[in-house]
Amino acid sequence: MRNIKLIIFDLDGTLVDAYAAIGSSFNYVMRELRLKPQSLTTIRRLVGWGDINLLKPFLRQGDLEQALSLYRNHHKYSLLKHSHLYPFARSLLRRLKKKGIKLAIASNRPSEFSHILLKHLGIGILFDYVLCADQSRYGKPHPQMLNKIVKRFGFKKSQALYVGDMVIDAQAGRRARINTVIVTSGSSSKLEIKKEKPFKIISAISRLRELF
């Protein structure tokens, strides 16, 4: 992996554990709209597709606009209370940065919440570029976001690595023709991930340093 000049990271489930924050905001919406709350296990399985796709399956027709407003207003504060970095994520990022590797984020989260997380957790300064689904025509698993990031830096795809936690991350990486490492700390099971045949599967983000 000595040729790698750019590493693109997913956020939720890869670097950050914000599942409790997401679950808190999700069930706040359910209570406000007098709908059935869901278990964190159920909610966790749907994380990664963006907040619209997270909420929509559980809403009545016509509830989406109000639900999104409730969710997003609550989530600004829930993130500050219930999110944290995975162990050794910060030291890994600092080590990669020290090696001169460019670091970027590709997240299906709306930009506002991605930046809240990055600032709150004190890692925003380590990233050279952050791209979210609301800044792109297509979110993951479409390869557009990854392609756009690589193009921005002017590197060859062979010089880039993508790190995520979900089946959609493996699919996005494959479609972009970028080597992809999947961490099993997120929303997809190891069996689901194996079916996508990513470049590497690791059990924790801290294991990424072994590749360098």
C-alpha positions as CSV (number, residue, x, y, z in Angstrom):
1,M,0.0,0.0,0.0
2,R,3.0,2.3,-0.4
3,N,1.5,3.9,-3.5
4,I,-1.6,5.2,-1.7
5,K,-1.8,9.0,-1.7
6,L,-5.5,9.4,-0.9
7,I,-7.8,7.7,1.6
8,I,-11.5,8.3,1.5
9,F,-13.5,7.4,4.6
10,D,-17.2,6.9,5.2
11,L,-18.3,8.4,8.5
12,D,-21.0,6.5,10.4
13,G,-20.0,3.0,11.4
14,T,-16.5,3.5,10.1
15,L,-14.9,6.3,12.1
16,V,-17.8,7.3,14.2
17,D,-20.3,5.5,16.4
18,A,-23.4,7.7,16.3
19,Y,-26.0,4.9,16.4
20,A,-27.3,6.0,19.8
21,A,-27.7,9.5,18.5
22,I,-29.5,8.3,15.4
23,G,-31.8,6.0,17.5
24,S,-32.6,8.8,19.9
25,S,-33.6,11.2,17.1
26,F,-35.5,8.5,15.2
27,N,-37.6,7.5,18.1
28,Y,-38.2,11.1,19.1
29,V,-39.9,11.5,15.7
30,M,-41.9,8.3,16.2
31,R,-43.2,9.6,19.6
32,E,-44.1,13.0,18.2
33,L,-46.0,11.5,15.3
34,R,-47.6,8.9,17.6
35,L,-46.0,6.0,15.7
36,K,-44.4,2.9,17.0
37,P,-40.8,3.3,18.3
38,Q,-38.2,0.9,16.8
39,S,-35.4,-1.0,18.4
40,L,-31.8,0.3,18.0
41,T,-31.0,-3.0,16.1
42,T,-33.7,-2.2,13.5
43,I,-32.6,1.4,13.2
44,R,-29.0,0.5,12.9
45,R,-29.6,-1.8,9.9
46,L,-31.0,1.2,8.0
47,V,-28.2,3.7,8.8
48,G,-26.1,4.7,5.9
49,W,-28.7,5.5,3.3
50,G,-29.5,9.1,4.5
51,D,-32.1,10.3,6.9
52,I,-35.0,10.3,4.3
53,N,-34.5,6.6,3.6
54,L,-34.1,6.0,7.3
55,L,-37.5,7.5,8.3
56,K,-39.6,6.9,5.2
57,P,-40.5,3.2,5.7
58,F,-42.0,3.9,9.1
59,L,-44.1,7.0,8.2
60,R,-47.7,7.5,7.1
61,Q,-48.3,9.1,3.7
62,G,-47.8,12.8,4.0
63,D,-45.7,12.7,7.2
64,L,-42.2,12.9,5.6
65,E,-41.7,16.7,5.6
66,Q,-42.7,17.1,9.2
67,A,-40.7,14.0,10.2
68,L,-37.6,15.3,8.6
69,S,-37.9,18.7,10.3
70,L,-38.4,17.0,13.7
71,Y,-35.5,14.6,13.1
72,R,-33.0,17.2,12.0
73,N,-33.8,19.7,14.7
74,H,-33.4,17.0,17.4
75,H,-30.4,15.4,15.7
76,K,-28.3,18.6,16.0
77,Y,-28.2,18.1,19.8
78,S,-28.4,14.3,19.9
79,L,-25.1,14.1,18.0
80,L,-23.4,16.1,20.6
81,K,-24.6,13.9,23.4
82,H,-24.5,10.4,22.0
83,S,-21.7,10.2,19.4
84,H,-18.0,9.2,19.8
85,L,-15.0,8.0,17.7
86,Y,-14.2,4.4,17.5
87,P,-11.0,3.4,19.5
88,F,-7.8,4.6,17.9
89,A,-9.6,6.4,15.0
90,R,-8.1,9.7,15.9
91,S,-4.5,8.4,16.2
92,L,-4.9,6.5,12.9
93,L,-6.0,9.7,11.1
94,R,-3.1,11.6,12.6
95,R,-0.6,9.0,11.6
96,L,-1.9,8.9,8.0
97,K,-1.8,12.7,7.8
98,K,1.8,12.7,9.1
99,K,2.7,10.3,6.3
100,G,1.5,12.9,3.8
101,I,-1.6,11.0,2.7
102,K,-4.6,13.1,1.7
103,L,-7.8,12.4,3.7
104,A,-11.3,12.8,2.6
105,I,-14.9,12.0,3.7
106,A,-17.7,10.6,1.5
107,S,-20.9,10.4,3.5
108,N,-24.6,9.9,2.7
109,R,-25.3,12.1,5.7
110,P,-26.4,15.7,5.0
111,S,-23.5,18.1,5.1
112,E,-24.8,20.0,8.1
113,F,-24.6,16.9,10.3
114,S,-21.4,15.6,9.0
115,H,-19.7,18.9,9.9
116,I,-21.3,18.9,13.3
117,L,-19.8,15.5,14.0
118,L,-16.4,16.4,12.6
119,K,-16.2,19.6,14.7
120,H,-17.6,18.0,17.9
121,L,-15.2,15.1,17.7
122,G,-12.2,17.3,16.8
123,I,-11.2,15.6,13.6
124,G,-12.5,18.0,11.0
125,I,-9.1,19.7,10.7
126,L,-7.5,16.4,9.7
127,F,-9.6,16.1,6.4
128,D,-8.6,17.8,3.2
129,Y,-12.1,17.5,1.7
130,V,-15.6,16.5,2.8
131,L,-18.3,15.5,0.3
132,C,-21.8,14.5,1.3
133,A,-24.8,13.2,-0.6
134,D,-26.6,16.6,-0.6
135,Q,-23.6,18.0,-2.5
136,S,-23.8,15.3,-5.2
137,R,-26.5,14.2,-7.6
138,Y,-26.2,10.6,-6.4
139,G,-25.4,9.2,-3.0
140,K,-23.7,5.9,-2.4
141,P,-23.8,3.1,-3.7
142,H,-23.5,5.2,-6.9
143,P,-19.8,5.8,-7.5
144,Q,-20.2,9.6,-8.3
145,M,-19.0,10.8,-4.9
146,L,-15.8,8.7,-4.9
147,N,-15.1,9.6,-8.5
148,K,-15.5,13.3,-7.7
149,I,-13.1,13.2,-4.8
150,V,-10.4,11.3,-6.7
151,K,-10.7,13.8,-9.6
152,R,-10.5,16.8,-7.2
153,F,-7.1,15.7,-6.0
154,G,-5.9,14.6,-9.5
155,F,-4.7,11.2,-8.4
156,K,-5.0,7.9,-10.3
157,K,-7.6,5.5,-8.8
158,S,-4.8,3.1,-8.1
159,Q,-3.4,5.7,-5.7
160,A,-6.7,5.9,-3.7
161,L,-8.3,3.7,-1.1
162,Y,-11.9,3.8,0.2
163,V,-12.8,2.7,3.7
164,G,-16.4,2.0,4.7
165,D,-18.6,-0.3,6.8
166,M,-21.6,-1.3,4.6
167,V,-22.5,-3.3,1.6
168,I,-23.3,0.0,-0.2
169,D,-19.7,1.1,0.5
170,A,-18.3,-2.0,-1.1
171,Q,-20.6,-1.5,-4.1
172,A,-19.6,2.1,-4.5
173,G,-15.9,1.3,-4.3
174,R,-16.3,-1.5,-6.9
175,R,-18.3,0.7,-9.2
176,A,-15.7,3.5,-8.9
177,R,-12.9,0.9,-9.4
178,I,-11.2,2.0,-6.2
179,N,-9.8,-0.6,-3.8
180,T,-12.1,-0.7,-0.8
181,V,-11.6,-1.8,2.8
182,I,-14.7,-2.7,4.8
183,V,-14.8,-2.5,8.6
184,T,-17.3,-4.9,10.3
185,S,-18.1,-2.3,13.0
186,G,-21.1,-0.9,11.1
187,S,-24.5,-1.6,9.7
188,S,-23.8,-4.7,7.5
189,S,-23.0,-8.2,8.7
190,K,-19.7,-9.8,7.8
191,L,-21.6,-12.4,5.6
192,E,-23.2,-9.6,3.6
193,I,-19.9,-7.8,3.2
194,K,-18.1,-11.0,2.1
195,K,-20.6,-11.4,-0.8
196,E,-19.5,-8.1,-2.2
197,K,-15.8,-9.2,-2.3
198,P,-14.1,-6.0,-1.2
199,F,-10.3,-5.6,-1.4
200,K,-10.0,-6.2,2.4
201,I,-12.3,-6.8,5.4
202,I,-11.1,-5.7,8.8
203,S,-12.7,-6.1,12.3
204,A,-12.0,-2.5,13.5
205,I,-10.7,0.8,12.1
206,S,-7.6,0.5,14.1
207,R,-6.6,-2.5,12.0
208,L,-6.2,-0.3,8.9
209,R,-2.8,0.8,10.1
210,E,-1.5,-2.8,9.5
211,L,-2.0,-2.2,5.8
212,F,0.6,0.6,5.9
